Amino acid sequence: MTNLNINEVGWKASSDEGVVAAGSAASVMAGVNILNEGGNAVDAAVATIFALNVTDHGDCSIGGEVPIMIYDAKSQSVKVLSGQGRAPLSQEAIDWYLRNGIPGDGDIKMTPVPSVVDSCITALRLFGTRTFEDVISSSIDLLDAGNEEWHPKLAHTFRRMVEEEHISKGVREQKLQSVTDRFYGRHESRKDIADELEADYVSKGGFLRRNDLAAHFTTIEEPINVSYRGHSIYKCGPWTQGPFLCQALCLLSDFDLTSLGHLSVDYIHTIVEAIKLAMADRDYYYGDPDFVNVPLDVLLSDEYNHMRSKLINKHKASMEARPGDPYNMQPIKEISSFRPGVGGTTTCVVADRWGNVVSATPSANVPESPRDGGESGVTFSNRLRMFNTTPGHPNCIEVGKRPRSTLTPTIILKDEKPIMAISVAGGDLQDQVALNLIVNAIDFNMLPDSCVTAPRFATTHHQDSFDPNPDREATFKNAGSVMLKEDFDNEIKEDLRRRGHTIQTTKSYIGRPVMLAIDQEEGTIYAAGDPEGGRHAAAMGD
């Protein structure tokens, strides 16, 4: 097929062969061109993600992170690639954080091990069909045409990785492993890229070293899964906020949202109150399950959520943070509720003609300065800011631990077939926006173009995921808040106020989603990206 021209990329598309929806038009073009050249959804997603790290730089970076969810048509199963870098392996570094806090303001001490390269190449090696050179060529072209200080340096890094693929022996999978080994300093003789990364960490006062890079690997995990009105909702584990969306849907299963009316006051109130309850459990219990026991079996159980859903008052907004007690099966944990006085990310969803589906959420929150990228051109992430330094908290920073991230791709199945994928940029808003879209699609039968452009709402009645303050109550943002676009009807705003909600209005978008939906009977794949949020979509043959 003929390669796509960037002028042909819009915000919605449909096809029976393959679609891509993501951030920039150039990244969508990179992915669709891989599909047109015979690649599958994973090949296209990896090409899109690498391109996003150039075009949407700041929102994401090669030095950042990218959780990836894949529906693999061959095995007919969903897999999670963790795609999240870990804290330094040095106990001295962790002790420093516990004494001094986790810095911001462009301090390189806030960066975890860069995970994008390994997560993308792991996806390509296990589920893709193309070479690294195939999927990186568009990104190299974008870098060659760029004028930022880090552009030629990162292009040189990518070319060295292509070189590694060429000179390495073995089959495609072995060559791909050699590519990621060179980046992370695991190659027997060629450790040049890792040496440059370490030199950058040292020169800027960071804690990461080459042994942190060499120890990094992408875990392949089983997803979290709940049922909502006959659909299977798949999310990453509690090292992300993903299970919160599952909890909110479990709570909402007790309510007939369709009868309440789309975007009615009762509808908005009920969903916001469910979000508050699920967010409270997120803030209190979630952390890296390699380090802490997160009682997800209970948190996602029907018994627990039926009990918790009764806390939703139809006529009154809650002003409290109310985590439940899954250990003693109580609706509210005693002495833990209190009356309390967004980030850079981009998006990617892909589906192909063979039934493979990918949802990924690349991020980094790259600081404005420094953005030189060192000799390697790899700029860094702020994701360690998502830890806290509260002793005993499940998300307290520890050696080699993953921060509990807001990054949270979604895949949805019905009758064991993929029918939807969603990715959202927006920090703590991500799964709230995904919840808006899921209810639009499942309860109101809306297609992606309508889902991503329908008015959205959210709340900031939760802890700030980017505030590492050890006093977690002090990070609580706005009790009782409902965030609405300012063009919502004034009667709705007034009725919400009468119920006790504090109304926050915004002229701008609330989150930046992309979404695809698959009509399994007709075989048509629909994709859309919120045009107001600068999202794009295109299809094979466009």
Beta strands, then each sheet from edge to edge (+ up, - down):
strand 1: 12-15
strand 2: 18-22
strand 3: 60-65
strand 4: 68-72
strand 5: 77-81
strand 6: 220-221
strand 7: 224-228
strand 8: 231-235
strand 9: 348-352
strand 10: 357-360
strand 11: 363-364
strand 12: 410-414
strand 13: 417-425
strand 14: 457-458
strand 15: 481-485
strand 16: 502-506
strand 17: 512-519
strand 18: 524-529
strand 19: 536-539
sheet 1: 1+ 18- 17+ 13- 12+ 8- 7+
sheet 2: 6+ 5- 4+ 10- 9+ 2- 19+
sheet 3: 3+ 11-
sheet 4: 14+ 15- 16-
end
